[in-house]
Structure formats: structure tokens, C-alpha cells
């Protein structure tokens, strides 16, 4: 199967009548943003639209925010997807197609949270270097154990920093200072999101929880 907006949209039309309403809504929303990302001509816009598509897939109703952080939620979501991924779509992405890119992302200090805490004076250089060492060790352990879920969760935590930089005005549009990490992260997310949608469509009997902002009917 081709993992594009058009192919996934066609598949969704065939199966949505048999899907749980909350699952169908998540997929419908995620596909709409994936389509917008594919139509975008610049990396900044594509990354933003792809992250919204990812968010639309995993987000649940707001009261759950009391108990879990954002990273907790998408970490649990990725773990569930890996368990449901009978065709190894995510494993192939991590260990074949994007293995080098993921290692580059994990080693990029500019999308590591404690680097920016050090830059703002919240922690010392020694604390930042220790945090980096521990994070690198955790990532390498997951890589060494071929732990797809953990590698993806750690990688997404790096993408989340880039997401915050852009969405909170901490980056300039089309800036040359963040081009490399933006390009790498956008390419990965562009292949990850369609596969997430495909796995969800093939897992109708799994409990996904209520979608955030359900449609209100008069």
C-alpha cells in the first residue's frame, strides 16, 4: 500500500462505517492535516501540519490532561501502536528507512530540552552535560535492544522541542539556523504519521479513548 493522503483517504471511505465513531473522527481529522502537509511547499508549514495530524491521532479528551503529561500520552500511544503493528510498519521505519536520521536527531543538542535550560541559566553546564549523557545512554540502550516503541518515544520527545520552538514563536520562519533539524524531523514525521493512521484503521476493535473536542450536534 502507498502511505499517502489520497490512498489512506480512499481506504478510510471504505471502512469508516464499521469504525467506532471516536476512532473515525480521529482518523478523519488526522487525514485532513496530512493532506494539508502534503500540499505545503516549505518545511516550517509541513512540520506544523504534520504535528497537528499526529496530535489529532493521539489526543484524548481534556480531563485526562490532569493525570498525564503530553509526552506520557503520546508515549503510551506509540507503545500501543507498536503492539498492534502486525506488518512492522513502524519497525521498518525505525530500523531500515530512517535509522541514520533517527541517530542524528537523537544526537542533536538543539532539540534537547536541557540544552535550552542551560542556555537560559536554569541549570549549570555540568548538569546539562550529565543530562545529555544520561539521555544518550538511554537512547543507545533502546537502540541496542531494538526497542521500537522506546526509540520512537524518545525521538518524538526531541521533535516536541522543535514543535515548541516553532509554535511558541521561538524560531524565525524559514530560518537558516534550524534548517538541518527541521528537515530531518519533517521527513521522519512525514513518513511516521501516514503509518500511524494505517495502523489505527486496521485496529478498529482496539479501545482508543474519546477524541478531544468531540463533534457537538444540535
N, C-alpha and C positions, 0 to 999 in steps of 0.2 A: 504494500500500500504506500502511496505517496502522502507524506505528512505535511500537507499544505492546507490553507484555509478552505479552498474550494473542495478538495477531496473530503476533508473532515465534515464540512457543512453538508455535503451530499449524503454522507453516512449518517449524520445526525438526523436528517429528514426521514430516513428510513426507520430509525429506532426510537425516536423521541416519544412516540405514542405509547410505547411499552416501558418508558423510564419513569422513575419516581419524579414527581414534579420538581422537588428541590434540586435533584441532580440535573434534570433537563435545563432548569433555569441557569445553573452554574455554567454548564457547557455552552448554552446559548450566549451568555454574556461573555464568557472567555473567548469564544469564537469571534464575536464581534470586534473585540480589541486585537485579536490575532490578525484579522483581516485588515484592520487599520494599520497595524505594524508592517504588514507585507506591502502596503501601498506607500509607505513612507520612504523618502529618499535620503534621510540623514540619520546618523547613528543616535543622536540625542532623542529624537522623536521615536525611533524604533524601540530603543531601550525602555522609554517611558510606557509606550503602549504594550510592550511585551510584559512588563512588570504588572501592569493593570490586568492583563489577561491571566497571568499567574495568580494574582490576588483574587480575581473573580472565581478561579477554580477552587482555591482552598479556604477562602474566608467563610466564617460561620457567624451566626447571629451575635449581636454585640454583647449580651450579658456574659458570654464566655471570656471576654477580654479581662474580666475581673480575676480570673484564675490562671490565665496563661499569657506569656509574652508572645509577641508576633513570631519570634524565632521558634518558640515552643510549638506554635500552631503549624507553621509550615514544616518544621522538622518531623512532627508526628504524621503530617500529611504525606511527606516524601516516603517515610517508612512504610506507610500503608500501601502506597503506590508500588514500591519495590516488591512487597509481598504479593501483590496482585498481578505483577508484570510477568505473565507466563511466557511471553515472547522475548523477554530480555531486552526490551527497547531501551530501558534506562541503563542497563549494564553495558550494552553495546556502545551507547553514547559516552559513558564514563571511561570505559577501558579500551575502546578502539578509536572512535572518531575524534574524541576531544581529550584524550589522556594528556597530551602535552600542554594543551591550552589550560586545562584544569590545574596542572602543576604551576604554570606561570601565574595564574590567578591567585593561587594559594601563597605564592612567594612575593606577591606584590604588596609592599608596605603601605601604599597609598589607599588601599581599600581594606586596611586592618584597623579596627576601632581604637586600639590602644596607641597606635601611632599618632592619631589626632588628639588623644587625651594628653600625650606627651607634648605635642606642639602647642597645646593651649595651657600648659603648665599644671595640669591636674595631677600628673604623675612624673616621676623622675626618669631620666634616661635609663637607669638601671632597671627600674620597674617595667618600662616599655620593652627593653631587650629581653627581660625574663618572660614577659607575656608572649612576646614573639617566639621565643624558644619553645615554650610550652605548647603554643598553638601549632607550631611547625611539627613538633613531636607527635601531637595528637593526629594531625593530618597525615603524617607519614605512616603512623601505625594503622590508620584506616586504609591507606593505600596499600600497605604491605599485606593486609588481611583481605584485600579485595572486597571491602565493606562498602557496597554501592550506596546504601542509604546514608551512612555517616559522611562519606566523601561528598555526596550531593548536598547534604545539610550544611556542612562546613563551607562548601563553595558558595552556596546561596547566602550564607551569612556575610561573605565578602561582597557579593552583589548587592546585598541590603545596604551596606555602607555607601556604595556608589548611588544607589537609589535615593538615600537620604541626602547625599550631597546635591544631587540634581533637583529633587523635589522641594528641598528647603532652601533653595537659592544659593547653595554653597559652591556652585560651578557656573562658569560662563557658557552660554550657548556656543557650540562649535569651537570650544576652546582647544588649543593645541596642547595644553598641559595635561589633559586627561585622555587624549585620543587612544593610546595603546590599550589601557584597561577598559575603556568604553567599548572599543571594537571587539576585544576578546569576550567581554561579558555579554555583549549584544549577540554575537554569533552563537554562543553557548545557549543563551536564553531562547534564541530563535529556533533552535532545534529541540530544546527541552520542552517548551510549552506545548507544541503540537503532539508530542508523545504523551504528555500528561493527559491531554484531552482524549487521546485514543484509548489509553488505559481506563479512564473513567467511563467512557462509552461502553467498554466491554465488561464493566463491573456493576451492572445495574442492581444486583442483589446485595451489594455492599452498603452499609449504613454510612452516609456521608455527612449527616447532620443537616440542619436547616441552613439555607443560604442567608447571608447577610442582606438586609433590606429586601425582604420578600415583596413580590408584586402585590399591591393593595388594590382589590377590585371593589368598585362601587356596588 
